[in-house]
């Protein structure tokens, strides 16, 4: 009884010969592969991940530098953890760079705006000259 059930559960092995297996199998895609486009969410993650790495580095820095130091600015003085004092200095430096960069960007925008106004004015004068040859604008 027991031996017959075991024999029936076993499937017979198929006999494959070398001739049955093709030498080269060529894979052809059914449809052309489509390029995956970037989305706002993917671009946001690309920006968030480096920020998280920077945050982790800052946290390690803060926890490794808890020693208090004396800080003086003009007439104010006090003690702060070393990491907080250095991070404050970095933040103030970044704000100064941001302010100077913003001023430069505004200067460049004004220059571009003035150049476009001048070129549009010259084009208008040339159009008037074509329509009214004797008239100088």
C-alpha positions in Angstrom: 0.0 0.0 0.0 2.5 2.5 1.1 5.0 1.8 -1.7 2.4 2.2 -4.5 1.4 5.7 -3.3 5.0 6.8 -3.2 5.6 5.5 -6.7 2.5 7.3 -8.1 3.5 10.7 -6.6 6.8 10.8 -8.3 6.6 12.2 -11.8 8.6 10.5 -14.5 11.7 12.3 -15.6 11.7 13.6 -19.2 14.5 12.5 -21.5 16.0 15.5 -23.1 18.7 15.0 -25.7 21.2 17.6 -27.0 19.1 18.0 -30.2 16.1 19.3 -28.3 17.9 22.4 -26.9 18.6 25.2 -29.4 22.3 26.4 -29.6 21.5 30.1 -29.4 18.4 31.7 -28.0 17.5 35.1 -29.5 15.5 37.4 -27.2 13.4 40.0 -29.0 11.5 42.6 -27.0 7.8 42.7 -27.9 7.6 46.5 -27.5 10.3 49.1 -27.6 11.5 50.0 -24.1 10.2 53.3 -23.0 12.4 55.8 -21.1 11.2 56.5 -17.6 10.8 60.2 -17.2 11.7 62.1 -14.1 8.9 63.3 -11.9 8.7 66.0 -9.2 8.7 63.4 -6.5 11.8 61.7 -7.8 13.6 65.1 -8.1 12.5 65.9 -4.5 14.0 62.7 -3.3 17.2 63.4 -5.1 17.4 66.7 -3.2 16.2 65.2 0.2 18.8 62.4 0.3 21.9 64.6 0.3 20.2 66.9 2.9 19.7 63.9 5.1 23.4 62.9 4.8 24.4 66.5 5.7 22.0 66.4 8.7 23.5 63.1 9.9 27.1 64.6 9.6 26.0 67.6 11.6 24.4 65.5 14.3 27.6 63.4 14.6 29.6 66.7 14.8 27.3 68.1 17.5 27.4 64.9 19.7 31.2 64.7 19.4 31.8 68.3 20.4 29.8 69.0 23.6 32.6 70.9 25.4 31.6 74.4 26.5 33.7 77.4 25.2 33.5 81.1 26.0 32.2 83.2 23.1 32.4 87.0 22.9 30.7 89.3 20.3 31.2 93.0 20.8 30.0 93.5 24.4 28.1 90.2 24.7 29.8 87.1 26.1 28.8 83.7 27.3 29.5 80.0 27.1 28.1 77.7 24.4 28.9 74.2 23.4 31.7 74.2 20.8 29.5 72.6 18.1 26.7 75.2 18.5 29.3 78.1 18.3 30.8 76.6 15.1 27.5 75.9 13.5 26.4 79.4 14.3 29.5 80.8 12.6 28.9 78.6 9.5 25.2 79.7 9.3 26.2 83.4 9.5 28.8 82.9 6.8 26.3 81.1 4.6 23.8 84.0 5.1 26.5 86.5 4.1 27.3 84.6 0.9 23.6 84.3 0.1 23.2 88.1 0.5 26.1 88.9 -1.7 25.1 86.3 -4.3 21.6 87.7 -4.4 22.9 91.2 -5.0 25.0 90.0 -7.9 22.1 88.2 -9.4 19.9 91.3 -9.2 22.7 93.3 -11.0 22.9 90.8 -13.8 19.1 90.7 -14.2 19.1 94.5 -14.6 21.8 94.4 -17.2 20.0 91.7 -19.2 16.7 93.7 -18.9 18.4 96.9 -20.2 20.0 95.1 -23.1 16.7 93.5 -24.2 14.9 96.9 -23.9 17.6 98.5 -26.1 17.5 95.7 -28.7 13.7 95.9 -28.8 13.9 99.7 -29.3 16.4 99.4 -32.1 14.2 96.8 -33.9 11.1 99.1 -33.6 13.1 102.0 -35.1 14.2 99.7 -38.0 10.6 98.6 -38.6 9.4 102.3 -38.7 12.2 103.1 -41.1 11.1 100.3 -43.5 7.5 101.5 -43.5 8.3 105.2 -43.6 11.6 105.7 -45.4 11.8 109.4 -45.0 11.0 109.4 -41.3 13.6 109.1 -38.6 12.4 108.0 -35.3 
